[in-house]
Amino acid sequence: MVRKFFLFPMALAGLALSLPAAADDDDHERAREALEAGEVLPLTAILERLGSRYPGDVLEVELEHNDGRWLYEIKLLQPGGKLLKLEVDARDARVIERRSRAGSERKAGHEERR
């Protein structure tokens, strides 16, 4: 089962000390517990680690729990207008998949470590 937790672009400025916003109260509580238990990194830490390698403006972020694994899905608008979607392991900021208008770049078994 996939659960999605949505973070809206306008709220990103206030995320330094906040928790991921959630689709409903139960989801929000699960996300809060995962953060407090150290199962996920705060979004600010994820964005900081990705920033130099994947520059751009954050358009949308989702925190999902899928098959026992927390993932951030991050949509960026890069310089030159390129749209980039990243699937990132929420525990350690490893990029699992990159997708752009040019196509998908999945590294099966070779996840990137930052």
N, C-alpha and C positions, 0 to 999 in steps of 0.2 A: 504494500500500500504506500502510495506517495502522498505526503502531506506538504503543502506549500505555505510558506510564511512570507508575506509581501512587505517589502520596504519601499517607500515611495521616494522619488528623487528629491522633492522639496524637503523631506525630513532628514536627508543625509547630513546636512550641516550640523545637526544636533546629536549625531550618533557617538561622539567621542566618549561620552559617559553613559550612554543609554544602551538598552537591549534591543534586539530585533523586534520590530513591530510584527504582529501576527494577524492572521485572518480572523481568528476568534479567540476568546479567552482561554480555552483549553490549549490551543496551539501556542498562544503566547506564553502560557505557563510552562509548557514542554520546552520551548526555546529558552526560556529563562533558566530552567533547571539544567539544561544541557550546557549553557554558558557557565553557570555557577559550579557545575561538576567538572569543568575543564574539558568537556567533550567537543566544544567548538571554540574557535577563537572569535573575539569580537570583530564585527565587520570592519571597524577602523583598522585593526591589525592586518586583516586580509587585504584591504585596499592599499595600505602602506607597503606591504610586501610585493604587491602586483604593480604598483604605480610606475616604477622605473622601466619595467619590462613591457608593460601594456599601458601606455599613456592614453588618456582620453577622459571624456566626461562621463560619469556614471549616469545612465538613464534609468536603470531598473535593477533591483536585486531581489532575489527570492532565496529563502532558506528552506530547504526540503529535507525531510527524513525519509530515506528510501532504503529498504532492506537492511536496516540497522546502521545506516551510514548517513551522516549529515553532510549536505552539499549546499554550497552557495552557487546560484546561477546569477551571473553578473553580465549585464548588457552595457557596453561602452560605445560611445561615439568618438572615434579616433580622429586625429588630425587628417584633413583631406576628406572627411565625411564618411569614412569606412565604418560600418557597424560591426562590432565584434562581440560575440557571446562566449563567455568562459564558464565552464563547469569546474568548480574548485572544491577540493576536499576541505571541509570546514574545520577539521582538526589541525591541519598543518599547512594549509595554503598551497598544496600541490595542485597544479592545473591538470585536470584529467582530460578535458576536451576543449578545443578552440574551434569556433565556427565563425565564418564571415560570409559575406556575399559570394566570395570566391569558393566556398565549400568548407567541408569539415576536415579538421586535422586531428584525428584521434590517435593517440599513441597507445595501442593495445599492449598492456603489460609494461609499458615504458612511461609511466606517469612522470611529469616534470616535477622536480623539486626545486624550490626557490630558496 
